[in-house]
Amino acid sequence: MKKNNNISELKKVRKNIDNIDNEIIKLIADRFKEIHKVTKLKDNQDQIIDHERITHILKSVQSKANKNKIDPEIITRIWQIFIQEAIKLEYSKIKKTK
């Protein structure tokens, strides 16, 4: 009996995880829509990488990770991917003007 209850509960939990994953994907899409807007506001490739902004973002997400009891290293790696992909996107959209 217990095994069947576990299977049923496992299905519920997995469905919740799937729902959360769907929301995360929507939020990532929203984030990249904003990056497209940023790209339109930059005049040239020299404006793409803002080390001060990157440092601020990483410190901020690490702090939020700690507050939410998530390993900040995991969050840092995830956000580094976001940042790297945003940089690639911006380079592909902004033509070198110099």
C-alpha positions as CSV (number, residue, x, y, z in Angstrom):
1,M,0.0,0.0,0.0
2,K,2.7,2.5,1.0
3,K,4.5,2.1,-2.4
4,N,1.3,3.0,-4.3
5,N,0.9,6.1,-2.1
6,N,4.5,7.0,-2.8
7,I,4.0,6.6,-6.5
8,S,0.9,8.9,-6.4
9,E,2.7,11.5,-4.3
10,L,5.8,11.3,-6.6
11,K,3.5,12.0,-9.6
12,K,2.1,15.1,-7.8
13,V,5.5,16.4,-6.9
14,R,6.8,15.9,-10.4
15,K,3.8,17.7,-11.8
16,N,4.6,20.6,-9.5
17,I,8.2,20.6,-10.7
18,D,7.0,20.6,-14.3
19,N,4.8,23.6,-13.6
20,I,7.6,25.4,-11.9
21,D,9.9,24.6,-14.9
22,N,7.3,26.1,-17.2
23,E,7.2,29.3,-15.1
24,I,11.0,29.5,-15.1
25,I,11.1,29.2,-18.9
26,K,8.5,32.0,-19.2
27,L,10.6,34.2,-16.9
28,I,13.8,33.5,-18.8
29,A,12.0,34.4,-22.0
30,D,10.9,37.7,-20.4
31,R,14.4,38.4,-19.3
32,F,15.7,37.9,-22.9
33,K,13.0,40.2,-24.2
34,E,14.4,42.9,-22.0
35,I,17.9,42.1,-23.2
36,H,16.7,42.8,-26.7
37,K,15.5,46.2,-25.5
38,V,18.9,46.9,-23.9
39,T,20.6,46.0,-27.2
40,K,18.6,48.7,-29.0
41,L,19.8,51.3,-26.5
42,K,23.5,50.6,-27.0
43,D,25.3,52.3,-29.8
44,N,28.3,50.0,-30.2
45,Q,30.0,46.9,-29.0
46,D,32.2,48.8,-26.6
47,Q,29.0,49.3,-24.4
48,I,28.1,45.6,-24.2
49,I,30.2,44.3,-21.3
50,D,29.7,46.3,-18.1
51,H,31.9,44.7,-15.5
52,E,30.5,46.8,-12.7
53,R,26.9,45.7,-13.6
54,I,27.9,42.1,-13.9
55,T,29.6,42.2,-10.4
56,H,26.5,43.9,-9.0
57,I,24.1,41.3,-10.6
58,L,26.2,38.3,-9.3
59,K,26.5,39.8,-5.8
60,S,22.7,40.4,-5.7
61,V,21.7,36.9,-6.8
62,Q,24.2,35.4,-4.4
63,S,22.6,37.4,-1.6
64,K,19.1,36.3,-2.6
65,A,20.3,32.7,-2.9
66,N,21.6,32.8,0.7
67,K,18.3,34.3,1.9
68,N,16.4,31.5,0.2
69,K,18.8,28.8,1.4
70,I,20.1,28.0,-2.0
71,D,23.7,27.3,-2.7
72,P,25.0,30.6,-4.0
73,E,27.5,28.9,-6.2
74,I,24.7,27.2,-8.1
75,I,22.9,30.5,-8.6
76,T,26.2,32.1,-9.7
77,R,26.8,29.5,-12.4
78,I,23.2,29.8,-13.7
79,W,23.5,33.6,-13.8
80,Q,26.9,33.5,-15.5
81,I,25.2,31.5,-18.2
82,F,22.5,34.1,-18.5
83,I,25.1,36.9,-18.7
84,Q,27.2,35.0,-21.3
85,E,24.2,34.4,-23.5
86,A,23.1,38.0,-23.1
87,I,26.6,39.2,-24.2
88,K,26.5,36.8,-27.2
89,L,23.1,38.1,-28.2
90,E,24.2,41.7,-27.9
91,Y,27.3,41.1,-29.9
92,S,25.2,39.5,-32.6
93,K,22.8,42.5,-32.7
94,I,25.2,45.4,-32.4
95,K,27.5,46.2,-35.2
96,K,31.0,47.5,-34.4
97,T,31.0,51.2,-35.1
98,K,34.6,51.9,-34.6
